[in-house]
Amino acid sequence: MANENRKIVDSRGTACPGPITDLSLAYRKSKVGDVIELWATDPGVKSDTKAWAEKTGNKIESVTEDKEKIVIVIRIVRR
Amino acid sequence: MSGKLSIIMFSGTADKFIPLGVLAQAAAAMDMEVNVFVTGFALMGFSKEKKDLPFPVEFQSMAPALMQGMKKNKVAPWYDMLKQAKKLGAHVYACSMMSGVMGMDKKSFNELVDDIVGAATFLQKAEGGQTLFI
């Protein structure tokens, strides 16, 4: 989708539950179909985002990791 | 909103306020209903007169290292975490009986406290969800 609404949420450097909170704040402003790209460094973010997505009924599209950050792409399918 | 977390905050030592902040904020971020019932010595953490909460005697020697580690890892203070949880929809209630025992009323509490309620009110709010005692 060329014109999808993609938002980067940079939560690098925050400790748990910072990343999940930043994701939640972005989620509250989002619309169905939006994509949120969450950047974080707290290792708990991977399982926490999975739990968050299951709880809120949204979809994790990818989880990638390099030396600097963990990037999780979440598609908002339920608001 | 799905699911519900209720926390009975009883302890009045600084270390126990960390999980209060973390779990309240995490649950609120999970779109859960969050209710915190403050009672006992924990009420001191919600007083308008800002006093540093004590550490338990057995962990006192470790407190400086813990605080330093928290700062280094940018862990937010419990107060900020609970404030963030409230922005996301959490509620904080002070126990009416213990407030009375400690000579505290609505004017004694800081901005975090929404209301002073009795035990039955809290139990009704907590019904059907997860409840933690800290």
Backbone of each chain as ProteinMPNN parsed JSONL, in Angstrom:
{"seq_chain_A": "MANENRKIVDSRGTACPGPITDLSLAYRKSKVGDVIELWATDPGVKSDTKAWAEKTGNKIESVTEDKEKIVIVIRIVRR", "coords_chain_A": {"N_chain_A": [[0.841, -1.197, 0.0], [0.808, 1.987, -1.073], [0.063, 4.458, -0.066], [-0.318, 4.142, 2.647], [-0.865, 4.941, 6.097], [1.814, 5.457, 7.915], [3.46, 5.341, 10.981], [6.234, 6.279, 12.89], [7.278, 5.287, 16.042], [9.402, 6.282, 18.331], [10.896, 4.765, 20.837], [13.29, 4.293, 21.918], [15.674, 3.683, 24.448], [13.938, 3.977, 26.58], [12.746, 2.331, 29.537], [11.018, -0.736, 30.352], [7.738, -0.18, 31.545], [7.868, 1.501, 29.256], [8.098, 1.369, 26.288], [5.73, -0.066, 25.532], [3.832, 1.625, 26.482], [4.255, 3.951, 24.984], [3.538, 2.868, 22.549], [0.831, 2.335, 23.043], [-0.13, 4.951, 23.382], [0.216, 5.966, 20.808], [-1.433, 4.225, 19.451], [-3.946, 4.965, 20.394], [-4.348, 7.273, 18.994], [-4.583, 6.411, 16.478], [-5.925, 5.049, 13.334], [-8.004, 2.452, 11.939], [-6.171, 0.387, 9.809], [-3.894, 1.86, 9.811], [-0.296, 1.846, 10.2], [2.004, 1.132, 12.671], [5.296, 1.721, 13.55], [7.347, 0.551, 15.846], [10.109, 1.539, 17.681], [12.547, 0.287, 19.811], [14.645, -0.356, 22.696], [14.575, -1.804, 25.024], [14.662, -5.135, 26.003], [12.366, -6.507, 26.694], [10.355, -5.718, 25.077], [9.665, -7.268, 22.871], [8.142, -9.606, 23.62], [6.239, -8.243, 25.08], [4.927, -6.609, 23.216], [3.754, -8.519, 21.648], [1.951, -9.611, 23.468], [0.425, -7.341, 23.904], [-0.687, -6.942, 21.359], [-2.239, -9.239, 21.093], [-4.039, -8.804, 23.134], [-5.323, -6.41, 22.391], [-6.23, -7.036, 19.923], [-4.8, -6.564, 17.568], [-2.341, -6.591, 14.826], [0.832, -8.038, 14.477], [3.251, -7.339, 12.167], [5.954, -7.592, 11.587], [9.065, -8.406, 13.221], [12.109, -7.118, 13.788], [15.629, -6.935, 14.364], [18.511, -5.095, 15.107], [21.894, -4.076, 15.912], [21.447, -1.678, 17.187], [18.724, -1.323, 17.739], [15.379, -2.642, 18.325], [12.9, -3.35, 16.057], [9.507, -3.186, 15.638], [6.777, -3.882, 13.697], [3.516, -2.924, 13.555], [0.242, -3.563, 12.565], [-2.696, -1.752, 12.623], [-5.677, -3.13, 13.165], [-7.886, -3.142, 14.62], [-9.848, -0.943, 16.475]], "CA_chain_A": [[0.0, 0.0, 0.0], [1.708, 3.128, -1.224], [-0.333, 5.619, 0.734], [-0.731, 3.78, 3.995], [-0.438, 5.884, 7.127], [2.827, 4.765, 8.722], [3.983, 6.245, 12.001], [7.347, 5.739, 13.665], [7.259, 5.632, 17.46], [10.772, 6.049, 18.8], [10.91, 4.576, 22.294], [14.631, 3.816, 22.28], [16.204, 4.225, 25.703], [12.993, 3.88, 27.701], [12.679, 1.011, 30.161], [9.678, -1.306, 30.518], [6.799, -0.356, 30.437], [7.893, 2.667, 28.375], [7.755, 1.116, 24.882], [4.335, -0.478, 25.377], [3.041, 2.824, 26.764], [4.35, 4.796, 23.788], [2.72, 2.204, 21.53], [-0.571, 2.552, 23.403], [-0.466, 6.355, 23.111], [0.096, 6.095, 19.344], [-2.62, 3.437, 19.082], [-5.15, 5.748, 20.706], [-4.517, 8.327, 17.988], [-4.538, 5.784, 15.151], [-7.16, 4.59, 12.7], [-7.87, 1.114, 11.363], [-5.398, 0.419, 8.571], [-2.598, 2.503, 10.067], [0.815, 0.978, 10.579], [2.897, 1.757, 13.654], [6.622, 1.105, 13.614], [7.852, 0.838, 17.193], [11.552, 1.353, 17.883], [12.836, 0.192, 21.236], [15.877, -1.049, 23.084], [14.284, -2.702, 26.15], [14.43, -6.462, 25.402], [11.015, -6.996, 27.012], [9.384, -5.185, 24.119], [9.208, -8.275, 21.897], [7.015, -10.372, 24.163], [5.195, -7.307, 25.519], [4.146, -6.161, 22.058], [2.949, -9.677, 21.257], [0.841, -9.653, 24.436], [-0.413, -6.156, 23.643], [-1.425, -7.167, 20.111], [-3.268, -10.249, 21.364], [-5.046, -8.196, 24.015], [-6.096, -5.365, 21.712], [-6.724, -7.559, 18.654], [-4.072, -6.011, 16.425], [-1.513, -7.568, 14.126], [2.258, -7.754, 14.333], [3.655, -7.714, 10.812], [7.343, -8.069, 11.605], [9.946, -8.05, 14.337], [13.498, -7.2, 13.348], [16.534, -6.456, 15.395], [19.929, -4.931, 14.779], [22.692, -3.752, 17.106], [20.968, -0.442, 17.82], [17.324, -1.294, 18.142], [14.398, -3.654, 17.935], [11.838, -2.673, 15.308], [8.296, -4.006, 15.539], [5.785, -3.246, 12.841], [2.179, -3.335, 14.0], [-0.866, -3.038, 11.763], [-3.9, -1.534, 13.43], [-6.856, -3.709, 12.509], [-9.032, -2.954, 15.517], [-9.777, 0.262, 17.314]], "C_chain_A": [[0.879, 1.25, 0.0], [1.339, 4.277, -0.291], [-0.846, 5.245, 2.128], [-0.162, 4.787, 4.997], [0.513, 5.163, 8.08], [3.449, 5.739, 9.705], [5.121, 5.568, 12.759], [7.234, 6.229, 15.11], [8.635, 5.264, 18.02], [10.803, 5.977, 20.321], [12.276, 4.046, 22.742], [15.095, 4.478, 23.577], [15.219, 4.18, 26.857], [12.975, 2.446, 28.226], [11.223, 0.574, 30.249], [8.971, -0.596, 31.676], [6.737, 0.841, 29.489], [7.472, 2.376, 26.938], [6.274, 0.787, 24.658], [3.394, 0.718, 25.628], [3.067, 3.767, 25.563], [3.524, 4.208, 22.642], [1.238, 2.466, 21.789], [-1.015, 3.986, 23.097], [-0.652, 6.58, 21.605], [-1.156, 5.376, 18.838], [-3.904, 4.229, 19.296], [-5.406, 6.857, 19.697], [-4.653, 7.738, 16.586], [-5.932, 5.455, 14.608], [-6.919, 3.184, 12.176], [-7.164, 1.239, 10.015], [-4.044, 1.082, 8.748], [-1.538, 1.454, 10.427], [1.706, 1.751, 11.551], [4.207, 0.984, 13.673], [7.233, 1.511, 14.952], [9.339, 0.531, 17.287], [11.822, 1.304, 19.367], [14.163, -0.506, 21.48], [15.662, -1.987, 24.275], [13.922, -4.087, 25.596], [13.037, -7.033, 25.675], [9.984, -6.626, 25.963], [8.834, -6.256, 23.168], [8.011, -9.06, 22.426], [5.881, -9.444, 24.599], [4.315, -6.853, 24.353], [3.232, -7.285, 21.562], [1.713, -9.767, 22.175], [-0.134, -8.507, 24.18], [-1.291, -6.392, 22.413], [-2.541, -8.194, 20.313], [-4.414, -9.641, 22.18], [-5.937, -7.205, 23.264], [-6.621, -5.824, 20.349], [-6.062, -6.954, 17.437], [-3.002, -6.978, 15.927], [-0.052, -7.13, 14.063], [2.705, -8.245, 12.964], [5.09, -8.209, 10.776], [8.06, -7.62, 12.865], [11.368, -8.212, 13.82], [14.385, -6.539, 14.382], [17.914, -6.239, 14.81], [20.661, -4.499, 16.036], [22.1, -2.573, 17.885], [19.559, -0.528, 18.375], [16.524, -2.521, 17.711], [13.287, -2.88, 17.229], [10.656, -3.626, 15.165], [7.259, -3.236, 14.735], [4.408, -3.816, 13.189], [1.127, -2.725, 13.072], [-2.1, -2.935, 12.655], [-5.104, -2.063, 12.644], [-8.098, -3.57, 13.39], [-8.817, -1.724, 16.382], [-10.922, 0.254, 18.306]], "O_chain_A": [[1.597, 1.522, 0.962], [2.214, 4.982, 0.212], [-1.688, 5.933, 2.706], [0.882, 5.397, 4.766], [0.094, 4.376, 8.928], [3.906, 6.817, 9.327], [4.99, 4.43, 13.212], [7.111, 7.427, 15.365], [8.975, 4.089, 18.16], [10.744, 7.0, 21.004], [12.401, 3.434, 23.803], [14.924, 5.682, 23.771], [15.624, 4.331, 28.01], [13.16, 1.486, 27.478], [10.311, 1.4, 30.224], [9.59, -0.427, 32.727], [5.667, 1.163, 28.973], [6.589, 3.051, 26.41], [5.647, 1.289, 23.726], [2.308, 0.799, 25.055], [2.037, 4.315, 25.171], [2.898, 4.935, 21.87], [0.484, 2.779, 20.868], [-2.125, 4.212, 22.616], [-1.562, 7.294, 21.183], [-1.841, 5.847, 17.931], [-4.829, 4.172, 18.485], [-6.534, 7.329, 19.556], [-4.819, 8.477, 15.615], [-6.947, 5.562, 15.297], [-5.775, 2.769, 11.99], [-7.512, 2.085, 9.191], [-3.144, 0.891, 7.93], [-1.842, 0.353, 10.885], [2.107, 2.882, 11.278], [4.225, -0.241, 13.795], [7.589, 2.671, 15.16], [9.776, -0.586, 17.012], [11.379, 2.18, 20.109], [14.723, -1.154, 20.595], [16.481, -2.874, 24.512], [12.984, -4.208, 24.807], [12.583, -7.935, 24.971], [8.873, -7.155, 25.958], [7.692, -6.17, 22.717], [6.985, -9.163, 21.752], [4.707, -9.803, 24.503], [3.098, -6.731, 24.497], [2.107, -7.049, 21.123], [0.59, -9.971, 21.712], [-1.351, -8.681, 24.233], [-2.483, -6.085, 22.42], [-3.64, -8.046, 19.779], [-5.588, -9.926, 21.946], [-7.149, -7.164, 23.472], [-7.367, -5.097, 19.693], [-6.687, -6.838, 16.382], [-2.781, -8.038, 16.513], [0.262, -6.011, 13.656], [2.557, -9.424, 12.639], [5.416, -9.132, 10.031], [7.718, -6.612, 13.483], [11.782, -9.313, 13.456], [13.944, -5.698, 15.166], [18.432, -7.099, 14.098], [20.091, -4.554, 17.126], [22.244, -2.494, 19.105], [19.238, 0.121, 19.37], [16.941, -3.308, 16.862], [12.795, -1.876, 17.744], [10.793, -4.731, 14.639], [6.914, -2.098, 15.053], [4.179, -5.024, 13.124], [1.127, -1.518, 12.829], [-2.489, -3.885, 13.335], [-5.487, -1.517, 11.61], [-9.216, -3.848, 12.956], [-7.741, -1.508, 16.94], [-11.05, 1.178, 19.108]]}, "seq_chain_B": "MSGKLSIIMFSGTADKFIPLGVLAQAAAAMDMEVNVFVTGFALMGFSKEKKDLPFPVEFQSMAPALMQGMKKNKVAPWYDMLKQAKKLGAHVYACSMMSGVMGMDKKSFNELVDDIVGAATFLQKAEGGQTLFI", "coords_chain_B": {"N_chain_B": [[-11.764, -1.58, 25.725], [-10.386, -4.204, 27.596], [-10.364, -6.723, 30.024], [-9.12, -6.515, 33.436], [-7.287, -4.981, 35.999], [-6.695, -4.924, 39.404], [-5.189, -3.332, 42.118], [-4.164, -3.694, 45.394], [-2.651, -1.492, 47.304], [-0.565, -1.617, 49.828], [1.882, -1.647, 51.22], [4.359, 0.571, 52.592], [6.895, 1.178, 51.777], [9.637, 2.352, 49.764], [10.642, 0.601, 47.763], [8.519, -1.116, 47.107], [6.822, 0.479, 45.738], [7.715, 0.602, 43.193], [6.96, -1.754, 41.593], [4.23, -1.154, 41.705], [3.951, 1.166, 40.122], [4.969, 0.223, 37.644], [3.297, -2.005, 36.965], [0.729, -0.886, 36.989], [0.95, 1.044, 34.982], [1.68, -0.569, 32.778], [-0.576, -2.255, 32.554], [-2.576, -0.387, 32.034], [-1.669, 0.523, 29.592], [-2.134, -1.739, 28.17], [-4.723, -1.508, 27.618], [-6.365, -2.209, 29.699], [-8.774, -2.083, 32.357], [-7.902, -0.269, 35.202], [-7.609, -0.315, 38.664], [-6.538, 1.138, 41.619], [-6.213, 0.566, 44.991], [-5.506, 2.261, 47.785], [-4.072, 1.719, 50.875], [-3.316, 1.417, 54.434], [0.161, 1.881, 55.349], [0.932, 2.677, 52.86], [-0.502, 4.879, 52.168], [0.982, 7.063, 52.842], [2.632, 7.61, 50.722], [1.021, 9.025, 49.1], [0.506, 11.426, 50.124], [0.112, 14.966, 50.286], [2.155, 16.431, 51.374], [5.316, 16.151, 50.464], [7.266, 13.492, 51.137], [10.238, 11.57, 51.364], [9.951, 8.15, 50.749], [10.623, 5.449, 53.0], [13.207, 2.87, 52.795], [13.021, -0.714, 53.159], [14.505, -1.979, 56.124], [16.242, -4.203, 55.825], [17.141, -3.984, 53.236], [18.337, -1.599, 53.035], [21.081, -0.949, 52.714], [21.462, -1.549, 50.099], [20.026, 0.259, 48.716], [21.139, 2.773, 47.583], [22.622, 1.819, 45.347], [20.614, 0.596, 43.89], [18.953, 2.768, 43.251], [20.706, 4.208, 41.696], [21.097, 2.443, 39.569], [18.528, 2.4, 38.514], [18.317, 4.986, 37.587], [20.324, 5.02, 35.669], [19.351, 3.168, 33.824], [17.21, 4.547, 32.972], [14.695, 4.238, 34.212], [11.482, 5.191, 34.943], [10.4, 7.277, 37.707], [8.222, 5.948, 40.288], [6.036, 7.579, 40.727], [5.703, 9.097, 38.402], [5.124, 7.016, 36.671], [2.679, 6.059, 37.625], [1.168, 8.316, 37.252], [1.197, 8.478, 34.486], [-0.184, 6.104, 33.967], [-2.655, 6.873, 34.931], [-3.311, 8.845, 33.095], [-3.824, 7.222, 30.998], [-6.114, 6.082, 31.811], [-6.325, 4.83, 34.352], [-7.469, 4.398, 37.773], [-7.274, 5.736, 41.081], [-7.842, 4.995, 44.408], [-8.311, 5.997, 47.756], [-8.291, 4.346, 50.878], [-10.995, 4.63, 53.023], [-11.248, 4.054, 55.76], [-8.571, 3.681, 56.741], [-7.518, 6.137, 55.986], [-8.856, 7.81, 57.733], [-7.87, 6.833, 60.164], [-5.217, 7.619, 59.962], [-5.48, 10.274, 60.019], [-6.001, 11.63, 57.64], [-7.527, 13.454, 54.979], [-9.497, 14.341, 52.048], [-8.163, 16.677, 51.322], [-5.628, 16.197, 52.154], [-4.442, 14.547, 50.353], [-2.455, 13.967, 47.357], [-2.484, 14.819, 43.81], [-2.868, 12.351, 42.591], [-4.81, 10.798, 43.769], [-8.102, 9.826, 43.263], [-10.456, 9.5, 44.692], [-11.957, 8.907, 47.929], [-12.729, 5.875, 49.242], [-14.703, 3.086, 50.509], [-14.001, -0.334, 51.594], [-15.846, -2.124, 50.454], [-16.655, -0.859, 48.135], [-14.312, -0.923, 46.631], [-13.983, -3.718, 46.356], [-16.174, -4.319, 44.821], [-15.537, -2.959, 42.465], [-13.279, -4.402, 41.741], [-14.185, -6.902, 41.181], [-14.252, -9.862, 39.245], [-11.894, -9.466, 37.895], [-8.226, -9.434, 37.74], [-6.526, -9.409, 40.837], [-4.065, -7.819, 42.767], [-1.994, -7.838, 45.645], [0.034, -5.588, 47.122]], "CA_chain_B": [[-11.131, -1.978, 26.986], [-10.635, -5.607, 27.925], [-9.631, -7.167, 31.201], [-9.128, -5.577, 34.562], [-6.291, -5.21, 37.046], [-6.893, -4.149, 40.622], [-4.03, -3.449, 42.999], [-4.29, -3.198, 46.759], [-1.323, -0.987, 47.654], [-0.553, -1.597, 51.295], [3.224, -1.374, 51.763], [4.739, 1.981, 52.572], [8.327, 1.351, 51.509], [9.911, 2.839, 48.415], [10.854, -0.489, 46.795], [7.245, -1.712, 46.689], [6.11, 1.402, 44.852], [8.178, 0.406, 41.806], [6.002, -2.603, 40.86], [2.926, -0.477, 41.581], [4.02, 2.028, 38.946], [5.188, -0.565, 36.419], [2.139, -2.831, 36.614], [-0.412, -0.018, 36.677], [1.172, 1.65, 33.664], [1.641, -1.617, 31.749], [-1.96, -2.706, 32.384], [-3.327, 0.684, 31.373], [-1.227, 0.519, 28.196], [-2.763, -2.921, 27.561], [-6.15, -1.195, 27.506], [-7.121, -2.834, 30.781], [-9.275, -1.192, 33.404], [-6.967, -0.364, 36.327], [-8.041, 0.3, 39.913], [-5.582, 1.009, 42.711], [-6.804, 0.859, 46.301], [-4.37, 2.566, 48.653], [-4.419, 1.59, 52.289], [-2.176, 1.24, 55.338], [1.269, 2.82, 55.266], [1.08, 3.161, 51.477], [-1.153, 6.195, 52.072], [2.006, 8.116, 53.003], [3.163, 7.925, 49.39], [0.037, 9.841, 48.39], [0.307, 12.651, 50.893], [0.529, 16.203, 49.614], [3.485, 16.768, 51.904], [6.199, 15.173, 49.815], [8.336, 12.944, 51.98], [10.842, 10.398, 50.749], [9.519, 6.914, 51.39], [11.779, 4.696, 53.502], [13.477, 1.533, 52.271], [12.996, -1.685, 54.255], [15.81, -1.995, 56.801], [17.13, -5.254, 55.317], [17.657, -3.631, 51.904], [18.789, -0.21, 53.076], [22.441, -0.788, 52.204], [21.437, -1.711, 48.641], [19.185, 1.299, 48.121], [21.823, 3.702, 46.673], [22.965, 1.133, 44.091], [19.35, 0.391, 43.166], [18.507, 4.05, 42.708], [21.65, 4.551, 40.635], [20.786, 1.559, 38.444], [17.257, 2.851, 37.934], [18.601, 6.22, 36.864], [21.143, 4.659, 34.517], [18.483, 2.493, 32.85], [16.107, 5.461, 32.692], [13.406, 3.758, 34.724], [10.748, 6.359, 35.447], [9.99, 7.154, 39.11], [6.879, 5.339, 40.398], [5.03, 8.634, 40.676], [5.468, 9.402, 36.986], [4.488, 5.858, 36.035], [1.269, 6.022, 38.023], [0.541, 9.465, 36.598], [0.995, 8.055, 33.092], [-1.271, 5.112, 34.003], [-3.902, 7.612, 35.099], [-3.609, 9.495, 31.803], [-4.343, 6.161, 30.135], [-7.43, 5.661, 32.308], [-6.318, 4.17, 35.661], [-8.068, 5.119, 38.89], [-6.64, 5.517, 42.382], [-8.768, 5.251, 45.51], [-7.749, 5.861, 49.095], [-9.143, 3.618, 51.825], [-11.609, 5.605, 53.925], [-10.99, 3.724, 57.159], [-7.175, 3.988, 57.084], [-7.326, 7.594, 55.864], [-9.338, 8.358, 58.989], [-6.935, 6.436, 61.225], [-3.982, 8.388, 59.806], [-5.807, 11.7, 60.064], [-5.916, 12.213, 56.298], [-8.789, 13.609, 54.248], [-9.315, 14.65, 50.634], [-7.198, 17.775, 51.162], [-4.283, 15.714, 52.485], [-3.893, 13.716, 49.277], [-1.955, 14.617, 46.141], [-3.313, 14.755, 42.59], [-3.075, 10.991, 42.083], [-5.977, 10.158, 44.394], [-9.377, 10.255, 42.674], [-11.564, 9.509, 45.64], [-11.798, 8.108, 49.152], [-13.829, 4.91, 49.208], [-14.661, 1.985, 51.461], [-13.54, -1.63, 51.082], [-16.871, -2.765, 49.623], [-16.628, -0.199, 46.821], [-13.171, -1.462, 45.9], [-14.242, -5.122, 46.021], [-17.122, -4.326, 43.708], [-14.801, -2.55, 41.269], [-12.281, -5.422, 41.415], [-14.836, -8.182, 40.89], [-14.14, -10.409, 37.897], [-10.593, -9.216, 37.282], [-7.065, -9.887, 38.524], [-6.226, -8.51, 41.95], [-2.753, -7.992, 43.391], [-1.776, -7.181, 46.942], [1.457, -5.217, 47.202]], "C_chain_B": [[-11.432, -3.433, 27.291], [-9.764, -6.024, 29.099], [-9.545, -6.084, 32.26], [-8.054, -5.969, 35.567], [-6.599, -4.316, 38.231], [-5.727, -4.401, 41.554], [-4.369, -2.881, 44.366], [-2.888, -2.789, 47.184], [-1.292, -0.755, 49.146], [0.798, -1.171, 51.865], [3.591, 0.088, 51.631], [6.21, 2.199, 52.299], [8.568, 1.603, 50.018], [10.026, 1.714, 47.377], [9.538, -1.048, 46.255], [6.449, -0.789, 45.754], [6.552, 1.249, 43.399], [7.235, -0.539, 41.042], [4.606, -1.99, 40.744], [2.912, 0.36, 40.295], [4.098, 1.232, 37.652], [3.912, -1.302, 36.009], [0.913, -1.991, 36.28], [-0.25, 0.577, 35.285], [1.081, 0.61, 32.549], [0.201, -2.06, 31.494], [-2.798, -1.649, 31.676], [-2.954, 0.748, 29.896], [-1.802, -0.667, 27.431], [-4.264, -2.718, 27.387], [-6.99, -1.889, 28.567], [-7.663, -1.754, 31.708], [-8.341, -1.37, 34.608], [-7.527, 0.386, 37.54], [-6.994, 0.065, 40.982], [-6.282, 1.446, 44.0], [-5.655, 1.049, 47.273], [-4.798, 2.504, 50.114], [-3.155, 1.468, 53.139], [-1.094, 2.298, 55.139], [1.49, 3.358, 53.856], [0.454, 4.542, 51.309], [-0.138, 7.335, 52.162], [2.614, 8.522, 51.66], [2.242, 8.852, 48.616], [-0.306, 11.13, 49.127], [0.8, 13.859, 50.099], [1.907, 16.656, 50.088], [4.439, 15.722, 51.358], [7.319, 14.747, 50.743], [8.926, 11.76, 51.23], [10.384, 9.156, 51.501], [10.745, 6.141, 51.872], [11.989, 3.389, 52.736], [13.372, 0.54, 53.419], [14.418, -1.82, 54.826], [16.759, -3.018, 56.168], [17.729, -4.934, 53.943], [18.27, -2.233, 51.867], [20.168, -0.003, 52.456], [22.476, -0.887, 50.678], [20.71, -0.569, 47.931], [19.946, 2.256, 47.186], [22.156, 3.067, 45.325], [21.718, 0.922, 43.232], [18.896, 1.682, 42.501], [19.403, 4.487, 41.54], [21.363, 3.73, 39.364], [19.51, 1.984, 37.737], [17.475, 4.09, 37.075], [19.336, 5.921, 35.564], [20.272, 4.017, 33.43], [17.246, 3.309, 32.496], [14.749, 4.875, 33.067], [12.709, 4.969, 35.341], [10.446, 6.181, 36.935], [8.543, 6.652, 39.197], [5.779, 6.381, 40.227], [4.668, 8.965, 39.226], [4.764, 8.254, 36.27], [2.999, 5.81, 36.366], [0.495, 7.182, 37.38], [0.236, 9.141, 35.126], [-0.152, 7.041, 33.01], [-2.614, 5.821, 34.113], [-4.306, 8.325, 33.813], [-4.213, 8.491, 30.837], [-5.637, 5.579, 30.693], [-7.477, 5.0, 33.679], [-6.96, 5.055, 36.737], [-7.384, 4.756, 40.206], [-7.618, 5.926, 43.486], [-8.052, 5.078, 46.845], [-8.777, 5.195, 49.997], [-9.692, 4.592, 52.872], [-11.252, 5.332, 55.385], [-9.562, 4.101, 57.555], [-6.854, 5.472, 56.94], [-7.717, 8.254, 57.173], [-8.372, 8.085, 60.132], [-5.679, 7.301, 61.176], [-4.234, 9.897, 59.755], [-5.712, 12.387, 58.713], [-7.309, 12.364, 55.7], [-8.466, 14.016, 52.819], [-8.232, 15.704, 50.406], [-5.761, 17.319, 51.438], [-3.611, 15.012, 51.31], [-3.432, 14.533, 48.075], [-2.883, 14.326, 44.956], [-3.619, 13.337, 42.106], [-4.364, 10.361, 42.595], [-7.281, 10.722, 43.828], [-10.461, 10.42, 43.724], [-11.195, 8.703, 46.888], [-13.0, 7.171, 49.212], [-13.656, 3.837, 50.288], [-14.261, 0.682, 50.78], [-14.556, -2.27, 50.139], [-16.886, -2.175, 48.218], [-15.485, -0.766, 45.982], [-13.431, -2.899, 45.46], [-15.203, -5.225, 44.842], [-16.418, -3.962, 42.395], [-13.86, -3.649, 40.783], [-12.909, -6.729, 40.922], [-14.674, -8.599, 39.425], [-12.81, -10.152, 37.22], [-9.461, -9.816, 38.097], [-6.83, -8.891, 39.654], [-4.873, -8.853, 42.563], [-2.711, -7.254, 44.715], [-0.29, -6.865, 47.05], [1.724, -4.601, 48.569]], "O_chain_B": [[-12.587, -3.856, 27.254], [-8.575, -5.711, 29.15], [-9.849, -4.915, 32.021], [-7.927, -7.136, 35.937], [-6.746, -3.102, 38.086], [-5.321, -5.545, 41.759], [-4.806, -1.736, 44.486], [-2.03, -3.645, 47.402], [-1.908, 0.178, 49.663], [0.867, -0.44, 52.853], [3.188, 0.761, 50.682], [6.732, 3.284, 52.555], [7.825, 1.144, 49.152], [9.561, 1.859, 46.247], [9.451, -1.412, 45.082], [5.525, -1.228, 45.07], [5.865, 1.701, 42.483], [6.755, -0.183, 39.966], [3.881, -2.274, 39.791], [1.985, 0.27, 39.49], [3.391, 1.522, 36.687], [3.493, -1.236, 34.853], [0.142, -2.345, 35.388], [-1.2, 0.609, 34.502], [0.483, 0.864, 31.504], [-0.2, -2.222, 30.341], [-3.628, -1.969, 30.824], [-3.809, 0.996, 29.045], [-1.944, -0.621, 26.21], [-4.988, -3.654, 27.046], [-8.18, -2.132, 28.366], [-7.098, -0.667, 31.828], [-8.026, -2.498, 34.987], [-7.872, 1.564, 37.452], [-6.602, -1.075, 41.231], [-6.857, 2.531, 44.086], [-4.913, 0.108, 47.556], [-5.76, 3.151, 50.526], [-2.048, 1.422, 52.603], [-1.38, 3.449, 54.808], [2.159, 4.375, 53.675], [0.835, 5.292, 50.41], [-0.36, 8.424, 51.633], [3.058, 9.658, 51.494], [2.636, 9.406, 47.59], [-1.269, 11.823, 48.798], [1.771, 13.779, 49.347], [2.709, 17.186, 49.319], [4.382, 14.553, 51.74], [8.2, 15.534, 51.087], [8.209, 11.031, 50.544], [10.423, 9.11, 52.731], [11.791, 6.174, 51.225], [11.066, 2.87, 52.108], [13.615, 0.918, 54.565], [15.4, -1.779, 54.085], [17.945, -2.737, 55.994], [18.715, -5.549, 53.537], [18.669, -1.745, 50.81], [20.403, 0.985, 51.762], [23.395, -0.378, 50.038], [20.77, -0.445, 46.708], [19.457, 2.536, 46.092], [21.992, 3.699, 44.282], [21.762, 1.052, 42.008], [18.505, 1.688, 41.334], [18.937, 5.048, 40.548], [21.384, 4.251, 38.249], [19.423, 1.933, 36.51], [16.905, 4.229, 35.993], [19.029, 6.477, 34.51], [20.448, 4.302, 32.245], [16.347, 2.825, 31.808], [13.778, 5.007, 32.323], [13.289, 5.679, 36.162], [10.255, 5.052, 37.388], [7.739, 6.897, 38.298], [4.725, 6.1, 39.656], [3.496, 9.095, 38.874], [3.929, 8.467, 35.391], [2.166, 5.552, 35.497], [-0.672, 7.043, 37.014], [-0.825, 9.48, 34.602], [-0.985, 7.106, 32.106], [-3.589, 5.428, 33.473], [-5.488, 8.404, 33.479], [-5.008, 8.848, 29.968], [-6.201, 4.663, 30.094], [-8.559, 4.639, 34.141], [-6.989, 6.28, 36.625], [-6.97, 3.615, 40.413], [-8.145, 7.039, 43.497], [-7.287, 4.133, 47.035], [-9.976, 5.449, 49.89], [-8.925, 5.296, 53.529], [-10.987, 6.258, 56.151], [-9.352, 4.759, 58.574], [-6.025, 6.007, 57.675], [-7.019, 9.138, 57.67], [-8.086, 8.956, 60.952], [-5.137, 7.674, 62.216], [-3.328, 10.685, 59.485], [-5.385, 13.571, 58.631], [-8.169, 11.505, 55.891], [-7.301, 14.036, 52.422], [-7.481, 15.639, 49.432], [-4.802, 17.966, 51.016], [-2.388, 14.89, 51.261], [-3.934, 15.625, 47.807], [-3.919, 13.675, 45.096], [-4.53, 13.142, 41.301], [-4.942, 9.495, 41.938], [-7.536, 11.925, 43.9], [-11.274, 11.342, 43.665], [-10.242, 7.924, 46.885], [-14.147, 7.619, 49.229], [-12.592, 3.711, 50.894], [-14.19, 0.603, 49.553], [-14.179, -2.887, 49.142], [-17.101, -2.886, 47.236], [-15.648, -1.053, 44.796], [-13.135, -3.263, 44.322], [-15.067, -6.096, 43.982], [-16.667, -4.57, 41.354], [-13.659, -3.819, 39.581], [-12.231, -7.559, 40.316], [-14.918, -7.82, 38.503], [-12.608, -10.575, 36.082], [-9.687, -10.599, 39.019], [-6.922, -7.679, 39.455], [-4.575, -10.014, 42.841], [-3.311, -6.192, 44.879], [0.545, -7.77, 47.066], [2.855, -4.213, 48.861]]}, "name": "protein", "num_of_chains": 2, "seq": "MANENRKIVDSRGTACPGPITDLSLAYRKSKVGDVIELWATDPGVKSDTKAWAEKTGNKIESVTEDKEKIVIVIRIVRRMSGKLSIIMFSGTADKFIPLGVLAQAAAAMDMEVNVFVTGFALMGFSKEKKDLPFPVEFQSMAPALMQGMKKNKVAPWYDMLKQAKKLGAHVYACSMMSGVMGMDKKSFNELVDDIVGAATFLQKAEGGQTLFI"}
